[in-house]
Amino acid sequence: MMKTLAYLAGATVLAAAFSAPAFAQSEIAAGANATGITEVNEQMRDVEDAVRDDFDRSSDAYRFGNPDQRQGTFGSVALTYAGRTGNNENQDFSLSGRISNNQGAFSQSVGILLEYGEDDDGDTDTEKTYVIYDGLYNINDRFYAFALGRLATDGLAGDFEADPDDQEGRLKRDAFLGVGPGYRIINNDTTAWRVQAGVGVRYTKKVDTLDDDPDLYTSDTEVGYILSSRFYHRISDTFFLTNDTDYLTSDSNDTATNELGLNFKMSEALATRVSYKTEYVSDRAIRTDNTLGVSLVYGF
């Protein structure tokens, strides 16, 4: 139940700077669409983007105190739509947007994601809304305060006529708000280590019956306590390591995650990242999961 909250609470609670997107269209080869080459090319690009995102997250300048950041108000909006006819008769729509504001020591950001979809019968099979908020205030070079929040709604939860399957326990609303202080223990050009602790409140409203009565829900409000650590150390110009730790405790369970990352940038053409992630959830049958990840980028 608290697993999603743990990932949110452990995320870096700093507003990110977004620039206006650039769009380009190119044909990689004549006939690429019909032969399936375009589809494979897009999948290859997704892999490359995911690897680069992994590196960017590890070397993020926001691990350090008071980074240079864009001032004022700015944002971005993106949407996708796909409508299909023929062998498949369905459609999908997504809209995302973020607005950020940085004023001196205070940074904040609000984001929204809308997802809507219809199946081959023309029935709605996806209707979800997400809203997130994060804010940070630098008290000085060492101390800061943070706030983070999330709201998720599922328009089909409790709608037995439109979506009769798997309704038991489905979340109609899931909201979280947390605040707390943070402290930068080490903050220099080669090493950054900060810790933060906070208290959060989670509200859930879920379907609690299969009696075809959408008005029968159960609501729950509980308090969770968050403890997080972010560590970065640059060993050389081509090698740095990171270690991210998060711990959340509440009445439902205890959740802890730790991810160690070793990042090698041998040249502008070659970069490698090896990570080892451990996740512990107290109320699972097998409480601990371990994941080894290897990412490699080579360009020539």
C-alpha positions, 0 to 999 in steps of 0.5 A: 500500500505504501510502496508508491508513497515510498518512491515519491517521498524518496524522490529529490524534492527540488524543482527542475528547470525545463526548456522549450522542446525542439521538434524535428522530423526525419526519414531514416530510409525510404520504405522504412514505415512499411517494412517496420524499420521505423518502429525498431528505430524508435525503440532503439531511441527509447533505449538510448534516452533511458540510458542517458536519463540514468546518467543525468539523474546520477550527476544532477547538479541539484545534489549540490547546494544552491545550484545556478538555476533559471529564475522566474516562471517557466514551464512546458506542455506536451500531448499525444493522441493516437486514434486507430481504425481497421483491425483495431478501433480505439484511441489514447490521449495523454496530456502533461504539463509543468510550471515552475517558479524560482525566486531566489532561495525558493523553488517550486513546481507543479505538474499535471498528467491526464490519461484517457483511452478507449478500447475496441468496443468504444468503452473507456478503459483509462481515465486517470489524473495525476497532480504533483507538487514539490518545493524547496526553500534554502535557509542557508548553504546547509539547511533547507526546508521541503514540501512535496505532494501528490494527488491521483484519481481514477475515474473508472474505480467503482464504475462496475458497468464500464470496468467490472474487472479487478475493482476490489481494492482499486484506488479512487483517490490517492493523495499525499502531502509531506514536509520537513527539514533537510541538511547538507552535511558535505557540500563541495566540488567533489562530494555532496551529502545531504539528509532530510527527514519529514512527516507526511499524511496519506489519504486513500479512497478505494473500492471495498465491495463487488456488490455493483454499488459504486457508492461503497468505498472505504477511506483511510488517512495515515501518517508516515515518517520519511528519512532520506539520504543523497550522496555523491562523490567524484573520484576523478574526472571520469568516475563518480559514485552515488548512493541514494537511501530512503526509509518510510515507516507508517501503520501499514508497513516499513519500506526502505530502498537503497541504490548504489551507482558507479558511473564511468565516463571514459570519454565523450564517446564512452560511458558506463553505469553499474547500479545495485538496488535493494528494496525492502517492504516489511509486509511482503512474503519475500521482503527484499528485492535486489536489482543489478543494472548495467547501462552503456553508451558508446558513440563513434 
